[in-house]
Amino acid sequence: MNEASSRYVDQIATQKLLTEKLGRVHHASTIEDVGRIADIGDIASLPLDVERIATHQEAGTTIYTFPSAIATPYAENNTVRCRYHPAKDPVGEIVLVHGLYEDNLQIYSFLISLLQERGLSVYLLILPYHYERRPAGSAFSGEYFWSADMGRSALAYRQAMGDLFQWYGHLRRQGKRPVWIVGFSMGGGVALTLSSLALLDGVVAVNPVCNLPDLMWHRPLFGPIKADLEAGGVALSDIEARYGALDPLACGPGATPVSRIVLARGLYDEINAPANYDLLAARWGLEQVIDYKAGHLNILRVPKLAADVAGLYERYRQADMVGQGVFRGGVR
């Protein structure tokens, strides 16, 4: 992708979010219970009542729903939704987790269609407070997921991890094929933090959220949230102290081997700072980092991304089948 156009797309998207969404809402900062809320030690043991999984059709797409194991005060948000895009002749399964403040799932259509062509069925998991999970009082998709209300934000991140692990575990128990998680932006951050707690088959983090203090204090997109935080007496040190358990950069690798974690990064990213990806790769000791000549958003339109995901999936699947570097990931 052209560097100038890639950066321009990110800059326009940022400005639109600021003027049409983030700049029009304010939230009181709350930090008292953030440390307790951000305790994610139980995520890898959350149950899923399979009898409460339901399906229905929306415009020809199968939608799975199930109750989140982590409750919030908003009824709309407590039902998890997952959109199923099956491959014609499936050889594998992917759980795709989208980004923050999104209101148009069509941005994933190109990536999903290419993955389907390569035999990968895709489950698109909806993050808390986004799309149909948006509460009636919320002004836009994702508003309640990340704001100056640190307690609610920490709970949303924790809930996202729990929802993802519940669905991943369900899929892993249902079949013999590996299940890889592909997380974009905020979805990538959630997937990485989950991988530090749970043994997963594999993760591809695409332009993942990482280094939350830097994002919230120095990146333009979060300017209104920073202003709300400062108005409530919150300092950068509070962000560092209270979000440490959630931040992929701070939590570091854990249960999932780094050989099963791939960082896919856009070299022209204007929303996150590419320097944060360098920090992430170094701190985690990542063995596989794939660079794309793209920005934060238009990386989803790079055909090579789907090719790389499919190639990685197949390579590890074959290695496991022949017993080379045998890996028994997932939930049993």
C-alpha positions in Angstrom: 0.0 0.0 0.0 1.1 3.6 -0.7 2.6 5.2 2.5 0.9 8.6 2.0 -2.5 7.2 1.4 -2.2 4.7 4.3 -1.4 7.4 6.7 -4.1 9.7 5.3 -6.8 7.0 5.8 -5.8 6.7 9.5 -5.7 10.4 10.0 -9.2 10.9 8.4 -10.6 8.0 10.5 -9.1 9.5 13.7 -10.5 13.0 13.0 -13.9 11.5 12.2 -14.0 9.6 15.5 -12.9 12.7 17.4 -15.5 15.1 15.8 -18.4 12.7 15.5 -18.0 10.5 18.5 -15.3 10.8 21.2 -15.3 14.6 21.2 -19.1 14.7 21.9 -19.2 12.6 25.1 -17.7 12.9 28.5 -17.3 10.4 31.3 -16.3 10.8 34.9 -13.1 9.1 35.8 -13.2 6.3 38.4 -10.1 4.6 39.7 -11.0 3.3 43.1 -11.9 -0.3 42.2 -9.9 -0.7 38.9 -7.3 -2.9 40.4 -9.9 -5.4 41.7 -11.9 -5.2 38.5 -8.8 -5.8 36.4 -8.0 -9.0 38.2 -8.1 -11.5 35.3 -6.8 -14.6 37.1 -10.0 -16.5 36.7 -10.5 -15.9 33.0 -9.1 -19.3 31.9 -11.6 -21.2 34.1 -14.8 -19.4 33.1 -17.6 -21.9 32.1 -19.9 -21.9 29.2 -23.3 -23.4 29.5 -23.6 -25.0 26.0 -27.3 -25.6 26.4 -27.8 -21.8 26.4 -26.0 -21.3 23.1 -28.6 -20.2 20.5 -28.6 -19.6 16.8 -30.6 -17.5 14.4 -30.3 -16.1 10.9 -29.8 -12.4 10.0 -29.7 -11.6 6.3 -28.4 -15.0 5.5 -25.7 -15.1 8.2 -25.8 -17.5 11.1 -25.5 -15.7 14.5 -24.5 -17.5 17.6 -25.5 -16.0 21.0 -24.7 -17.1 24.5 -24.7 -15.4 28.0 -21.4 -13.8 29.0 -19.9 -15.4 32.1 -19.0 -11.8 33.3 -22.1 -9.7 34.0 -22.4 -5.9 33.6 -25.2 -3.6 34.6 -26.3 -3.4 30.9 -28.6 -6.3 29.8 -27.9 -5.7 26.1 -24.2 -6.2 26.7 -24.5 -9.4 28.6 -25.4 -11.5 25.6 -22.4 -12.4 23.5 -22.8 -12.4 19.7 -20.7 -14.3 17.1 -21.3 -14.1 13.3 -20.4 -17.3 11.5 -18.8 -17.3 8.0 -18.2 -20.9 7.0 -15.8 -22.0 4.3 -17.2 -24.2 1.6 -14.7 -27.0 2.2 -13.3 -26.2 5.7 -9.9 -27.2 6.8 -9.7 -25.0 9.9 -11.4 -22.4 12.1 -10.6 -18.9 13.0 -12.1 -16.6 15.7 -11.8 -13.0 14.5 -12.0 -10.2 17.0 -12.7 -6.7 15.8 -11.4 -3.3 16.8 -12.5 -0.5 19.1 -15.3 2.0 18.3 -16.3 0.3 15.1 -19.8 0.5 13.6 -19.2 -1.2 10.2 -18.4 -4.9 10.0 -18.0 -4.6 6.3 -14.4 -3.6 6.7 -13.7 -7.3 7.4 -15.5 -8.7 4.4 -12.4 -8.7 2.2 -10.3 -10.5 4.8 -13.0 -12.9 5.6 -13.7 -13.8 2.0 -10.0 -14.5 1.4 -9.8 -16.7 4.5 -12.9 -18.6 3.4 -11.4 -19.2 -0.1 -8.4 -20.8 1.7 -10.7 -23.2 3.7 -10.8 -21.3 7.0 -14.3 -20.8 8.5 -14.5 -17.5 10.4 -16.3 -16.7 13.6 -16.5 -13.0 14.1 -16.9 -12.3 17.8 -18.5 -9.0 18.8 -16.7 -7.1 21.6 -18.7 -5.8 24.7 -20.6 -2.6 24.1 -20.3 -2.8 20.3 -22.9 -3.2 17.6 -25.9 -5.0 18.9 -24.3 -5.1 22.4 -24.5 -1.3 22.6 -26.7 -0.2 25.5 -29.6 2.1 24.7 -28.0 5.0 26.6 -24.7 4.8 24.7 -24.1 7.3 21.9 -22.1 5.1 19.7 -20.7 1.6 19.3 -17.9 1.0 21.8 -18.4 4.2 23.8 -18.8 2.2 27.1 -15.9 -0.2 26.2 -13.2 2.4 26.6 -13.5 5.8 28.2 -12.4 7.8 31.3 -14.7 5.5 33.4 -11.7 3.3 34.2 -13.8 0.8 36.2 -16.2 0.2 33.4 -13.4 0.0 30.9 -11.4 -2.5 32.9 -14.5 -4.6 33.3 -15.2 -4.4 29.5 -11.7 -5.6 28.7 -12.0 -8.4 31.2 -15.4 -9.4 29.8 -14.0 -9.4 26.3 -11.3 -11.8 27.4 -13.9 -14.0 29.1 -16.2 -14.0 26.1 -13.3 -14.9 23.8 -12.1 -17.7 26.0 -15.6 -19.1 26.4 -16.2 -19.3 22.6 -12.7 -20.5 21.8 -13.1 -23.3 24.4 -16.4 -24.3 23.0 -15.1 -24.6 19.5 -12.0 -26.4 20.7 -14.1 -29.0 22.4 -16.4 -29.5 19.4 -13.9 -30.5 16.9 -10.4 -31.9 16.3 -9.1 -29.0 14.2 -7.0 -26.3 15.8 -8.7 -22.9 16.5 -6.6 -19.8 15.9 -7.5 -16.3 17.1 -7.0 -13.4 14.8 -7.4 -10.1 16.7 -7.4 -6.7 15.1 -6.4 -3.5 17.1 -8.3 -3.8 20.4 -9.2 -7.3 19.5 -5.5 -8.1 19.1 -4.8 -6.7 22.5 -7.5 -8.8 24.1 -6.2 -11.9 22.3 -2.6 -11.2 23.5 -3.6 -10.7 27.1 -5.7 -13.9 27.0 -2.7 -15.8 25.6 -0.8 -14.9 28.7 -3.3 -16.8 30.8 -4.6 -19.6 28.6 -3.0 -22.2 26.4 -4.2 -21.3 22.9 -3.6 -23.0 19.6 -2.3 -19.8 18.0 -2.8 -16.1 17.9 -2.3 -13.6 15.1 -2.3 -10.1 16.6 -2.9 -7.5 13.8 -1.9 -4.0 14.8 -2.8 -4.8 18.4 -3.5 -2.4 21.2 -0.4 -2.4 23.5 1.3 0.1 25.8 -2.0 1.5 27.1 -0.4 4.3 29.0 1.2 5.6 25.8 -2.0 5.3 23.8 -4.1 7.1 26.3 -1.7 9.9 27.1 0.1 10.5 23.8 -2.0 9.3 20.8 -4.4 11.8 19.3 -7.4 9.4 19.2 -7.6 9.3 23.0 -7.2 13.0 23.6 -10.8 13.5 24.8 -10.5 10.6 27.2 -7.2 12.0 28.5 -8.9 15.3 29.1 -11.7 13.6 31.1 -9.2 11.7 33.1 -7.1 14.8 34.0 -10.3 16.6 35.0 -10.9 13.8 37.4 -7.4 14.0 38.9 -6.1 10.9 37.1 -2.4 11.0 36.2 -0.3 8.9 33.8 1.1 7.0 36.8 -2.5 5.9 37.6 -2.9 4.4 34.2 0.3 2.6 34.4 -0.5 1.2 37.9 -4.1 0.2 37.3 -4.1 -1.1 33.7 -1.0 -3.2 34.0 -2.8 -6.5 34.3 -4.7 -5.8 31.1 -2.0 -4.3 28.9 -0.2 -6.9 26.7 3.0 -4.9 26.9 2.9 -5.1 30.7 1.6 -8.6 31.2 4.1 -10.3 28.9 3.9 -13.9 27.5 2.7 -16.8 29.5 0.6 -19.9 28.9 0.7 -19.8 25.1 4.2 -20.4 23.7 5.6 -17.4 21.8 6.2 -19.7 18.9 2.4 -19.7 18.5 2.0 -15.9 18.6 2.4 -13.8 15.5 2.6 -10.0 15.3 1.3 -8.5 12.1 2.0 -4.8 12.0 1.4 -2.0 9.6 4.6 0.1 9.0 2.6 3.3 8.5 0.2 3.0 11.4 -1.0 6.4 12.5 -3.4 5.3 15.3 -1.0 3.2 17.3 2.7 4.0 17.3 4.8 1.4 15.4 7.4 1.9 18.2 4.9 0.2 20.5 5.0 -2.9 18.3 8.8 -2.9 18.5 8.5 -2.8 22.3 6.0 -5.6 22.3 8.1 -7.8 20.0 11.2 -7.2 22.2 9.5 -7.7 25.5 7.6 -10.8 24.5 10.6 -12.2 22.6 8.3 -12.8 19.6 9.9 -15.0 17.0 7.4 -14.1 14.2 6.8 -10.5 13.3 5.4 -9.8 9.8 5.6 -6.2 8.4 3.1 -4.9 5.9 3.3 -1.7 3.9 0.0 -0.5 5.3 -1.5 1.7 7.9 -3.7 0.8 10.9 -6.9 0.4 9.0 -6.0 -0.5 5.4 -4.0 -3.5 6.6 -7.3 -5.3 6.4 -7.3 -4.8 2.7 -3.9 -6.4 2.1 -4.3 -9.8 0.4 -1.1 -11.0 1.9 -2.5 -10.8 5.4 -5.1 -13.5 4.7 -2.5 -15.5 2.8 -0.1 -15.3 5.8 -2.8 -16.3 8.3 -3.8 -19.3 6.2 -0.2 -20.3 5.6 0.6 -20.1 9.3 -2.5 -22.1 10.2 -1.7 -24.8 7.7 2.0 -25.0 8.6 1.3 -25.5 12.3 -1.6 -27.9 11.6 0.7 -30.1 9.5 3.5 -30.0 12.1 1.0 -31.2 14.8 -0.3 -33.9 12.6 3.1 -35.5 12.0 4.2 -35.0 15.6 6.8 -32.3 14.9 6.8 -29.9 17.7 3.6 -31.4 18.9 1.4 -28.8 20.6 -1.7 -29.7 22.5 -3.3 -26.3 22.8 -6.8 -25.4 23.5 -9.4 -26.6 26.1 -9.9 -30.2 26.9 
